[in-house]
Amino acid sequence: MRRRLLGFAAAVIMAALGTMGSVAQAAVPGVDEPTCTKTGGKVQYDSDTGLWICVGGKYDDEPIN
């Protein structure tokens, strides 16, 4: 019985930590394409991460929203 309770508690904690990570990622503001280009950067696709990023300028290596 104790083993089941510990397993359940561990599953709940892991689920909570998993959702906190995605919420934190969504809360990080990115930059949009016009802002990237206005500050001297250009938008490029990063095939390693699968994201569009701003290259150069003020927002270098920032993800594009």
N, CA, C, O and CB atoms as a CASP TS submission, in Angstrom:
PFRMAT TS
TARGET T0000
AUTHOR 0000-0000-0000
METHOD Language model
MODEL 1
PARENT N/A
ATOM      1  N   MET     1       0.830  -1.192   0.000  1.00  0.00           N
ATOM      2  CA  MET     1       0.000   0.000   0.000  1.00  0.00           C
ATOM      3  C   MET     1       0.875   1.257   0.000  1.00  0.00           C
ATOM      4  O   MET     1       0.594   2.210  -0.726  1.00  0.00           O
ATOM      5  CB  MET     1      -0.944  -0.002   1.215  1.00  0.00           C
ATOM      6  N   ARG     2       1.914   1.256   0.799  1.00  0.00           N
ATOM      7  CA  ARG     2       2.790   2.415   0.876  1.00  0.00           C
ATOM      8  C   ARG     2       3.488   2.647  -0.465  1.00  0.00           C
ATOM      9  O   ARG     2       3.686   3.790  -0.876  1.00  0.00           O
ATOM     10  CB  ARG     2       3.826   2.232   1.996  1.00  0.00           C
ATOM     11  N   ARG     3       3.856   1.565  -1.139  1.00  0.00           N
ATOM     12  CA  ARG     3       4.537   1.673  -2.429  1.00  0.00           C
ATOM     13  C   ARG     3       3.615   2.311  -3.474  1.00  0.00           C
ATOM     14  O   ARG     3       4.064   3.123  -4.284  1.00  0.00           O
ATOM     15  CB  ARG     3       5.008   0.282  -2.907  1.00  0.00           C
ATOM     16  N   ARG     4       2.340   1.948  -3.457  1.00  0.00           N
ATOM     17  CA  ARG     4       1.378   2.542  -4.395  1.00  0.00           C
ATOM     18  C   ARG     4       1.202   4.029  -4.124  1.00  0.00           C
ATOM     19  O   ARG     4       1.133   4.833  -5.054  1.00  0.00           O
ATOM     20  CB  ARG     4       0.022   1.827  -4.302  1.00  0.00           C
ATOM     21  N   LEU     5       1.129   4.390  -2.854  1.00  0.00           N
ATOM     22  CA  LEU     5       0.966   5.791  -2.491  1.00  0.00           C
ATOM     23  C   LEU     5       2.181   6.603  -2.925  1.00  0.00           C
ATOM     24  O   LEU     5       2.029   7.705  -3.451  1.00  0.00           O
ATOM     25  CB  LEU     5       0.743   5.933  -0.980  1.00  0.00           C
ATOM     26  N   LEU     6       3.368   6.079  -2.715  1.00  0.00           N
ATOM     27  CA  LEU     6       4.581   6.777  -3.147  1.00  0.00           C
ATOM     28  C   LEU     6       4.644   6.892  -4.669  1.00  0.00           C
ATOM     29  O   LEU     6       5.056   7.924  -5.199  1.00  0.00           O
ATOM     30  CB  LEU     6       5.827   6.052  -2.624  1.00  0.00           C
ATOM     31  N   GLY     7       4.242   5.852  -5.359  1.00  0.00           N
ATOM     32  CA  GLY     7       4.207   5.898  -6.822  1.00  0.00           C
ATOM     33  C   GLY     7       3.225   6.933  -7.338  1.00  0.00           C
ATOM     34  O   GLY     7       3.517   7.657  -8.290  1.00  0.00           O
ATOM     35  N   PHE     8       2.059   7.002  -6.707  1.00  0.00           N
ATOM     36  CA  PHE     8       1.059   7.988  -7.099  1.00  0.00           C
ATOM     37  C   PHE     8       1.564   9.404  -6.831  1.00  0.00           C
ATOM     38  O   PHE     8       1.401  10.294  -7.665  1.00  0.00           O
ATOM     39  CB  PHE     8      -0.261   7.741  -6.352  1.00  0.00           C
ATOM     40  N   ALA     9       2.173   9.608  -5.671  1.00  0.00           N
ATOM     41  CA  ALA     9       2.702  10.933  -5.335  1.00  0.00           C
ATOM     42  C   ALA     9       3.797  11.343  -6.318  1.00  0.00           C
ATOM     43  O   ALA     9       3.852  12.499  -6.739  1.00  0.00           O
ATOM     44  CB  ALA     9       3.250  10.945  -3.893  1.00  0.00           C
ATOM     45  N   ALA    10       4.656  10.413  -6.681  1.00  0.00           N
ATOM     46  CA  ALA    10       5.714  10.716  -7.646  1.00  0.00           C
ATOM     47  C   ALA    10       5.128  11.069  -9.006  1.00  0.00           C
ATOM     48  O   ALA    10       5.623  11.978  -9.673  1.00  0.00           O
ATOM     49  CB  ALA    10       6.673   9.529  -7.779  1.00  0.00           C
ATOM     50  N   ALA    11       4.086  10.367  -9.425  1.00  0.00           N
ATOM     51  CA  ALA    11       3.449  10.657 -10.710  1.00  0.00           C
ATOM     52  C   ALA    11       2.813  12.046 -10.713  1.00  0.00           C
ATOM     53  O   ALA    11       2.902  12.769 -11.706  1.00  0.00           O
ATOM     54  CB  ALA    11       2.391   9.596 -11.030  1.00  0.00           C
ATOM     55  N   VAL    12       2.179  12.415  -9.617  1.00  0.00           N
ATOM     56  CA  VAL    12       1.555  13.736  -9.520  1.00  0.00           C
ATOM     57  C   VAL    12       2.617  14.830  -9.558  1.00  0.00           C
ATOM     58  O   VAL    12       2.439  15.847 -10.229  1.00  0.00           O
ATOM     59  CB  VAL    12       0.717  13.848  -8.229  1.00  0.00           C
ATOM     60  N   ILE    13       3.708  14.628  -8.848  1.00  0.00           N
ATOM     61  CA  ILE    13       4.785  15.622  -8.836  1.00  0.00           C
ATOM     62  C   ILE    13       5.404  15.767 -10.220  1.00  0.00           C
ATOM     63  O   ILE    13       5.657  16.885 -10.670  1.00  0.00           O
ATOM     64  CB  ILE    13       5.865  15.234  -7.814  1.00  0.00           C
ATOM     65  N   MET    14       5.648  14.655 -10.896  1.00  0.00           N
ATOM     66  CA  MET    14       6.237  14.714 -12.238  1.00  0.00           C
ATOM     67  C   MET    14       5.293  15.408 -13.220  1.00  0.00           C
ATOM     68  O   MET    14       5.743  16.167 -14.078  1.00  0.00           O
ATOM     69  CB  MET    14       6.573  13.297 -12.740  1.00  0.00           C
ATOM     70  N   ALA    15       3.997  15.156 -13.103  1.00  0.00           N
ATOM     71  CA  ALA    15       3.024  15.816 -13.981  1.00  0.00           C
ATOM     72  C   ALA    15       3.007  17.322 -13.734  1.00  0.00           C
ATOM     73  O   ALA    15       2.935  18.112 -14.675  1.00  0.00           O
ATOM     74  CB  ALA    15       1.615  15.227 -13.767  1.00  0.00           C
ATOM     75  N   ALA    16       3.073  17.711 -12.471  1.00  0.00           N
ATOM     76  CA  ALA    16       3.083  19.138 -12.145  1.00  0.00           C
ATOM     77  C   ALA    16       4.341  19.813 -12.678  1.00  0.00           C
ATOM     78  O   ALA    16       4.269  20.915 -13.221  1.00  0.00           O
ATOM     79  CB  ALA    16       2.979  19.341 -10.629  1.00  0.00           C
ATOM     80  N   LEU    17       5.476  19.171 -12.531  1.00  0.00           N
ATOM     81  CA  LEU    17       6.722  19.744 -13.042  1.00  0.00           C
ATOM     82  C   LEU    17       6.707  19.825 -14.568  1.00  0.00           C
ATOM     83  O   LEU    17       7.238  20.777 -15.140  1.00  0.00           O
ATOM     84  CB  LEU    17       7.923  18.912 -12.572  1.00  0.00           C
ATOM     85  N   GLY    18       6.120  18.862 -15.215  1.00  0.00           N
ATOM     86  CA  GLY    18       6.039  18.873 -16.673  1.00  0.00           C
ATOM     87  C   GLY    18       5.203  20.023 -17.197  1.00  0.00           C
ATOM     88  O   GLY    18       5.566  20.643 -18.196  1.00  0.00           O
ATOM     89  N   THR    19       4.094  20.318 -16.544  1.00  0.00           N
ATOM     90  CA  THR    19       3.260  21.435 -16.994  1.00  0.00           C
ATOM     91  C   THR    19       3.895  22.769 -16.658  1.00  0.00           C
ATOM     92  O   THR    19       3.698  23.740 -17.389  1.00  0.00           O
ATOM     93  CB  THR    19       1.873  21.351 -16.369  1.00  0.00           C
ATOM     94  N   MET    20       4.645  22.846 -15.586  1.00  0.00           N
ATOM     95  CA  MET    20       5.309  24.098 -15.239  1.00  0.00           C
ATOM     96  C   MET    20       6.349  24.465 -16.284  1.00  0.00           C
ATOM     97  O   MET    20       6.540  25.646 -16.573  1.00  0.00           O
ATOM     98  CB  MET    20       5.961  23.997 -13.861  1.00  0.00           C
ATOM     99  N   GLY    21       7.020  23.481 -16.853  1.00  0.00           N
ATOM    100  CA  GLY    21       8.023  23.759 -17.871  1.00  0.00           C
ATOM    101  C   GLY    21       7.414  24.366 -19.114  1.00  0.00           C
ATOM    102  O   GLY    21       7.969  25.316 -19.667  1.00  0.00           O
ATOM    103  N   SER    22       6.285  23.845 -19.571  1.00  0.00           N
ATOM    104  CA  SER    22       5.645  24.394 -20.766  1.00  0.00           C
ATOM    105  C   SER    22       5.049  25.766 -20.496  1.00  0.00           C
ATOM    106  O   SER    22       5.042  26.621 -21.382  1.00  0.00           O
ATOM    107  CB  SER    22       4.563  23.449 -21.270  1.00  0.00           C
ATOM    108  N   VAL    23       4.548  25.988 -19.288  1.00  0.00           N
ATOM    109  CA  VAL    23       4.016  27.302 -18.938  1.00  0.00           C
ATOM    110  C   VAL    23       5.142  28.317 -18.898  1.00  0.00           C
ATOM    111  O   VAL    23       4.970  29.439 -19.372  1.00  0.00           O
ATOM    112  CB  VAL    23       3.281  27.257 -17.583  1.00  0.00           C
ATOM    113  N   ALA    24       6.278  27.956 -18.350  1.00  0.00           N
ATOM    114  CA  ALA    24       7.411  28.874 -18.300  1.00  0.00           C
ATOM    115  C   ALA    24       7.908  29.190 -19.698  1.00  0.00           C
ATOM    116  O   ALA    24       8.288  30.329 -19.973  1.00  0.00           O
ATOM    117  CB  ALA    24       8.543  28.286 -17.458  1.00  0.00           C
ATOM    118  N   GLN    25       7.913  28.225 -20.569  1.00  0.00           N
ATOM    119  CA  GLN    25       8.355  28.456 -21.937  1.00  0.00           C
ATOM    120  C   GLN    25       7.384  29.389 -22.656  1.00  0.00           C
ATOM    121  O   GLN    25       7.817  30.256 -23.414  1.00  0.00           O
ATOM    122  CB  GLN    25       8.483  27.123 -22.696  1.00  0.00           C
ATOM    123  N   ALA    26       6.107  29.230 -22.436  1.00  0.00           N
ATOM    124  CA  ALA    26       5.115  30.086 -23.077  1.00  0.00           C
ATOM    125  C   ALA    26       5.166  31.504 -22.530  1.00  0.00           C
ATOM    126  O   ALA    26       4.792  32.445 -23.229  1.00  0.00           O
ATOM    127  CB  ALA    26       3.723  29.509 -22.894  1.00  0.00           C
ATOM    128  N   ALA    27       5.617  31.673 -21.301  1.00  0.00           N
ATOM    129  CA  ALA    27       5.665  32.988 -20.689  1.00  0.00           C
ATOM    130  C   ALA    27       6.847  33.813 -21.174  1.00  0.00           C
ATOM    131  O   ALA    27       6.846  35.035 -21.027  1.00  0.00           O
ATOM    132  CB  ALA    27       5.719  32.853 -19.196  1.00  0.00           C
ATOM    133  N   VAL    28       7.846  33.174 -21.742  1.00  0.00           N
ATOM    134  CA  VAL    28       9.012  33.902 -22.231  1.00  0.00           C
ATOM    135  C   VAL    28       8.621  34.627 -23.510  1.00  0.00           C
ATOM    136  O   VAL    28       8.248  33.992 -24.497  1.00  0.00           O
ATOM    137  CB  VAL    28      10.222  32.943 -22.475  1.00  0.00           C
ATOM    138  N   PRO    29       8.705  35.968 -23.497  1.00  0.00           N
ATOM    139  CA  PRO    29       8.307  36.688 -24.700  1.00  0.00           C
ATOM    140  C   PRO    29       9.352  36.548 -25.794  1.00  0.00           C
ATOM    141  O   PRO    29      10.553  36.642 -25.539  1.00  0.00           O
ATOM    142  CB  PRO    29       8.072  38.158 -24.387  1.00  0.00           C
ATOM    143  N   GLY    30       8.891  36.327 -26.992  1.00  0.00           N
ATOM    144  CA  GLY    30       9.772  36.281 -28.141  1.00  0.00           C
ATOM    145  C   GLY    30       9.685  37.603 -28.876  1.00  0.00           C
ATOM    146  O   GLY    30       9.106  38.570 -28.381  1.00  0.00           O
ATOM    147  N   VAL    31      10.252  37.631 -30.033  1.00  0.00           N
ATOM    148  CA  VAL    31      10.229  38.837 -30.849  1.00  0.00           C
ATOM    149  C   VAL    31       9.478  38.511 -32.138  1.00  0.00           C
ATOM    150  O   VAL    31       9.495  37.369 -32.596  1.00  0.00           O
ATOM    151  CB  VAL    31      11.684  39.359 -31.148  1.00  0.00           C
ATOM    152  N   ASP    32       8.826  39.503 -32.717  1.00  0.00           N
ATOM    153  CA  ASP    32       8.136  39.260 -33.983  1.00  0.00           C
ATOM    154  C   ASP    32       9.035  39.674 -35.152  1.00  0.00           C
ATOM    155  O   ASP    32      10.064  40.321 -34.959  1.00  0.00           O
ATOM    156  CB  ASP    32       6.786  40.032 -34.032  1.00  0.00           C
ATOM    157  N   GLU    33       8.633  39.292 -36.356  1.00  0.00           N
ATOM    158  CA  GLU    33       9.470  39.506 -37.544  1.00  0.00           C
ATOM    159  C   GLU    33       9.749  40.986 -37.823  1.00  0.00           C
ATOM    160  O   GLU    33      10.897  41.329 -38.107  1.00  0.00           O
ATOM    161  CB  GLU    33       8.804  38.885 -38.755  1.00  0.00           C
ATOM    162  N   PRO    34       8.754  41.880 -37.755  1.00  0.00           N
ATOM    163  CA  PRO    34       9.060  43.287 -38.012  1.00  0.00           C
ATOM    164  C   PRO    34      10.047  43.883 -37.004  1.00  0.00           C
ATOM    165  O   PRO    34      10.919  44.668 -37.376  1.00  0.00           O
ATOM    166  CB  PRO    34       7.785  44.092 -38.001  1.00  0.00           C
ATOM    167  N   THR    35       9.907  43.511 -35.739  1.00  0.00           N
ATOM    168  CA  THR    35      10.825  44.018 -34.718  1.00  0.00           C
ATOM    169  C   THR    35      12.237  43.510 -34.962  1.00  0.00           C
ATOM    170  O   THR    35      13.204  44.251 -34.787  1.00  0.00           O
ATOM    171  CB  THR    35      10.353  43.610 -33.317  1.00  0.00           C
ATOM    172  N   CYS    36      12.361  42.261 -35.362  1.00  0.00           N
ATOM    173  CA  CYS    36      13.675  41.684 -35.659  1.00  0.00           C
ATOM    174  C   CYS    36      14.359  42.448 -36.784  1.00  0.00           C
ATOM    175  O   CYS    36      15.525  42.824 -36.665  1.00  0.00           O
ATOM    176  CB  CYS    36      13.539  40.200 -36.035  1.00  0.00           C
ATOM    177  N   THR    37      13.641  42.676 -37.868  1.00  0.00           N
ATOM    178  CA  THR    37      14.256  43.336 -39.026  1.00  0.00           C
ATOM    179  C   THR    37      14.507  44.819 -38.776  1.00  0.00           C
ATOM    180  O   THR    37      15.475  45.371 -39.299  1.00  0.00           O
ATOM    181  CB  THR    37      13.373  43.169 -40.254  1.00  0.00           C
ATOM    182  N   LYS    38      13.657  45.476 -37.986  1.00  0.00           N
ATOM    183  CA  LYS    38      13.856  46.897 -37.680  1.00  0.00           C
ATOM    184  C   LYS    38      15.096  47.132 -36.832  1.00  0.00           C
ATOM    185  O   LYS    38      15.680  48.215 -36.881  1.00  0.00           O
ATOM    186  CB  LYS    38      12.639  47.454 -36.966  1.00  0.00           C
ATOM    187  N   THR    39      15.505  46.142 -36.061  1.00  0.00           N
ATOM    188  CA  THR    39      16.673  46.296 -35.188  1.00  0.00           C
ATOM    189  C   THR    39      17.945  45.722 -35.812  1.00  0.00           C
ATOM    190  O   THR    39      18.931  45.487 -35.114  1.00  0.00           O
ATOM    191  CB  THR    39      16.414  45.622 -33.851  1.00  0.00           C
ATOM    192  N   GLY    40      17.920  45.498 -37.121  1.00  0.00           N
ATOM    193  CA  GLY    40      19.129  45.068 -37.820  1.00  0.00           C
ATOM    194  C   GLY    40      19.291  43.574 -37.980  1.00  0.00           C
ATOM    195  O   GLY    40      20.341  43.123 -38.438  1.00  0.00           O
ATOM    196  N   GLY    41      18.305  42.800 -37.624  1.00  0.00           N
ATOM    197  CA  GLY    41      18.400  41.348 -37.753  1.00  0.00           C
ATOM    198  C   GLY    41      17.654  40.841 -38.969  1.00  0.00           C
ATOM    199  O   GLY    41      17.001  41.609 -39.676  1.00  0.00           O
ATOM    200  N   LYS    42      17.753  39.560 -39.205  1.00  0.00           N
ATOM    201  CA  LYS    42      16.962  38.923 -40.255  1.00  0.00           C
ATOM    202  C   LYS    42      16.443  37.598 -39.727  1.00  0.00           C
ATOM    203  O   LYS    42      17.055  36.990 -38.848  1.00  0.00           O
ATOM    204  CB  LYS    42      17.800  38.718 -41.556  1.00  0.00           C
ATOM    205  N   VAL    43      15.331  37.155 -40.257  1.00  0.00           N
ATOM    206  CA  VAL    43      14.662  35.946 -39.794  1.00  0.00           C
ATOM    207  C   VAL    43      15.186  34.753 -40.578  1.00  0.00           C
ATOM    208  O   VAL    43      15.214  34.768 -41.808  1.00  0.00           O
ATOM    209  CB  VAL    43      13.123  36.068 -39.942  1.00  0.00           C
ATOM    210  N   GLN    44      15.603  33.717 -39.850  1.00  0.00           N
ATOM    211  CA  GLN    44      16.083  32.488 -40.478  1.00  0.00           C
ATOM    212  C   GLN    44      15.471  31.290 -39.769  1.00  0.00           C
ATOM    213  O   GLN    44      15.139  31.343 -38.585  1.00  0.00           O
ATOM    214  CB  GLN    44      17.633  32.412 -40.443  1.00  0.00           C
ATOM    215  N   TYR    45      15.330  30.207 -40.528  1.00  0.00           N
ATOM    216  CA  TYR    45      14.820  28.954 -39.972  1.00  0.00           C
ATOM    217  C   TYR    45      15.992  28.136 -39.450  1.00  0.00           C
ATOM    218  O   TYR    45      16.959  27.893 -40.172  1.00  0.00           O
ATOM    219  CB  TYR    45      14.012  28.149 -41.037  1.00  0.00           C
ATOM    220  N   ASP    46      15.905  27.713 -38.189  1.00  0.00           N
ATOM    221  CA  ASP    46      16.929  26.861 -37.585  1.00  0.00           C
ATOM    222  C   ASP    46      16.448  25.419 -37.668  1.00  0.00           C
ATOM    223  O   ASP    46      15.560  25.008 -36.921  1.00  0.00           O
ATOM    224  CB  ASP    46      17.222  27.277 -36.097  1.00  0.00           C
ATOM    225  N   SER    47      17.038  24.655 -38.580  1.00  0.00           N
ATOM    226  CA  SER    47      16.583  23.276 -38.790  1.00  0.00           C
ATOM    227  C   SER    47      16.934  22.363 -37.619  1.00  0.00           C
ATOM    228  O   SER    47      16.316  21.310 -37.460  1.00  0.00           O
ATOM    229  CB  SER    47      17.188  22.719 -40.067  1.00  0.00           C
ATOM    230  N   ASP    48      17.907  22.739 -36.801  1.00  0.00           N
ATOM    231  CA  ASP    48      18.256  21.921 -35.631  1.00  0.00           C
ATOM    232  C   ASP    48      17.146  21.944 -34.581  1.00  0.00           C
ATOM    233  O   ASP    48      16.824  20.917 -33.983  1.00  0.00           O
ATOM    234  CB  ASP    48      19.569  22.414 -35.011  1.00  0.00           C
ATOM    235  N   THR    49      16.564  23.126 -34.365  1.00  0.00           N
ATOM    236  CA  THR    49      15.518  23.258 -33.348  1.00  0.00           C
ATOM    237  C   THR    49      14.120  23.263 -33.938  1.00  0.00           C
ATOM    238  O   THR    49      13.147  23.039 -33.218  1.00  0.00           O
ATOM    239  CB  THR    49      15.728  24.517 -32.556  1.00  0.00           C
ATOM    240  N   GLY    50      14.002  23.517 -35.244  1.00  0.00           N
ATOM    241  CA  GLY    50      12.692  23.596 -35.874  1.00  0.00           C
ATOM    242  C   GLY    50      11.993  24.915 -35.611  1.00  0.00           C
ATOM    243  O   GLY    50      10.772  25.006 -35.742  1.00  0.00           O
ATOM    244  N   LEU    51      12.753  25.940 -35.242  1.00  0.00           N
ATOM    245  CA  LEU    51      12.174  27.239 -34.922  1.00  0.00           C
ATOM    246  C   LEU    51      12.694  28.309 -35.874  1.00  0.00           C
ATOM    247  O   LEU    51      13.788  28.192 -36.425  1.00  0.00           O
ATOM    248  CB  LEU    51      12.484  27.623 -33.471  1.00  0.00           C
ATOM    249  N   TRP    52      11.890  29.354 -36.056  1.00  0.00           N
ATOM    250  CA  TRP    52      12.352  30.543 -36.751  1.00  0.00           C
ATOM    251  C   TRP    52      13.015  31.430 -35.705  1.00  0.00           C
ATOM    252  O   TRP    52      12.465  31.640 -34.624  1.00  0.00           O
ATOM    253  CB  TRP    52      11.172  31.288 -37.490  1.00  0.00           C
ATOM    254  N   ILE    53      14.197  31.951 -36.027  1.00  0.00           N
ATOM    255  CA  ILE    53      14.933  32.783 -35.073  1.00  0.00           C
ATOM    256  C   ILE    53      15.371  34.077 -35.740  1.00  0.00           C
ATOM    257  O   ILE    53      15.451  34.167 -36.965  1.00  0.00           O
ATOM    258  CB  ILE    53      16.157  32.025 -34.512  1.00  0.00           C
ATOM    259  N   CYS    54      15.651  35.064 -34.922  1.00  0.00           N
ATOM    260  CA  CYS    54      16.202  36.332 -35.378  1.00  0.00           C
ATOM    261  C   CYS    54      17.721  36.213 -35.327  1.00  0.00           C
ATOM    262  O   CYS    54      18.289  35.857 -34.295  1.00  0.00           O
ATOM    263  CB  CYS    54      15.689  37.537 -34.504  1.00  0.00           C
ATOM    264  N   VAL    55      18.375  36.512 -36.446  1.00  0.00           N
ATOM    265  CA  VAL    55      19.831  36.401 -36.525  1.00  0.00           C
ATOM    266  C   VAL    55      20.399  37.797 -36.723  1.00  0.00           C
ATOM    267  O   VAL    55      20.046  38.499 -37.671  1.00  0.00           O
ATOM    268  CB  VAL    55      20.274  35.440 -37.685  1.00  0.00           C
ATOM    269  N   GLY    56      21.286  38.190 -35.812  1.00  0.00           N
ATOM    270  CA  GLY    56      21.880  39.518 -35.869  1.00  0.00           C
ATOM    271  C   GLY    56      20.992  40.547 -35.186  1.00  0.00           C
ATOM    272  O   GLY    56      19.877  40.243 -34.764  1.00  0.00           O
ATOM    273  N   GLY    57      21.496  41.749 -35.086  1.00  0.00           N
ATOM    274  CA  GLY    57      20.726  42.831 -34.479  1.00  0.00           C
ATOM    275  C   GLY    57      20.574  42.684 -32.976  1.00  0.00           C
ATOM    276  O   GLY    57      21.290  41.919 -32.329  1.00  0.00           O
ATOM    277  N   LYS    58      19.635  43.426 -32.444  1.00  0.00           N
ATOM    278  CA  LYS    58      19.415  43.463 -30.993  1.00  0.00           C
ATOM    279  C   LYS    58      18.907  42.137 -30.439  1.00  0.00           C
ATOM    280  O   LYS    58      19.215  41.785 -29.300  1.00  0.00           O
ATOM    281  CB  LYS    58      18.431  44.560 -30.650  1.00  0.00           C
ATOM    282  N   TYR    59      18.133  41.399 -31.229  1.00  0.00           N
ATOM    283  CA  TYR    59      17.497  40.169 -30.754  1.00  0.00           C
ATOM    284  C   TYR    59      18.152  38.920 -31.332  1.00  0.00           C
ATOM    285  O   TYR    59      17.453  37.973 -31.694  1.00  0.00           O
ATOM    286  CB  TYR    59      16.020  40.180 -31.103  1.00  0.00           C
ATOM    287  N   ASP    60      19.450  38.901 -31.424  1.00  0.00           N
ATOM    288  CA  ASP    60      20.188  37.781 -32.008  1.00  0.00           C
ATOM    289  C   ASP    60      19.879  36.479 -31.270  1.00  0.00           C
ATOM    290  O   ASP    60      19.943  36.418 -30.042  1.00  0.00           O
ATOM    291  CB  ASP    60      21.699  38.062 -31.977  1.00  0.00           C
ATOM    292  N   ASP    61      19.545  35.442 -32.032  1.00  0.00           N
ATOM    293  CA  ASP    61      19.225  34.099 -31.536  1.00  0.00           C
ATOM    294  C   ASP    61      17.946  34.021 -30.710  1.00  0.00           C
ATOM    295  O   ASP    61      17.755  33.048 -29.980  1.00  0.00           O
ATOM    296  CB  ASP    61      20.359  33.596 -30.713  1.00  0.00           C
ATOM    297  N   GLU    62      17.073  35.007 -30.803  1.00  0.00           N
ATOM    298  CA  GLU    62      15.776  34.961 -30.117  1.00  0.00           C
ATOM    299  C   GLU    62      14.753  34.273 -31.017  1.00  0.00           C
ATOM    300  O   GLU    62      14.782  34.465 -32.232  1.00  0.00           O
ATOM    301  CB  GLU    62      15.293  36.396 -29.733  1.00  0.00           C
ATOM    302  N   PRO    63      13.851  33.476 -30.447  1.00  0.00           N
ATOM    303  CA  PRO    63      12.815  32.829 -31.272  1.00  0.00           C
ATOM    304  C   PRO    63      11.798  33.850 -31.782  1.00  0.00           C
ATOM    305  O   PRO    63      11.513  34.848 -31.120  1.00  0.00           O
ATOM    306  CB  PRO    63      12.094  31.727 -30.466  1.00  0.00           C
ATOM    307  N   ILE    64      11.265  33.584 -32.954  1.00  0.00           N
ATOM    308  CA  ILE    64      10.261  34.453 -33.565  1.00  0.00           C
ATOM    309  C   ILE    64       8.874  33.950 -33.177  1.00  0.00           C
ATOM    310  O   ILE    64       8.593  32.754 -33.252  1.00  0.00           O
ATOM    311  CB  ILE    64      10.423  34.498 -35.119  1.00  0.00           C
ATOM    312  N   ASN    65       8.013  34.875 -32.764  1.00  0.00           N
ATOM    313  CA  ASN    65       6.617  34.522 -32.445  1.00  0.00           C
ATOM    314  C   ASN    65       5.792  34.509 -33.698  1.00  0.00           C
ATOM    315  O   ASN    65       4.593  34.236 -33.645  1.00  0.00           O
ATOM    316  CB  ASN    65       6.010  35.501 -31.427  1.00  0.00           C
TER
END
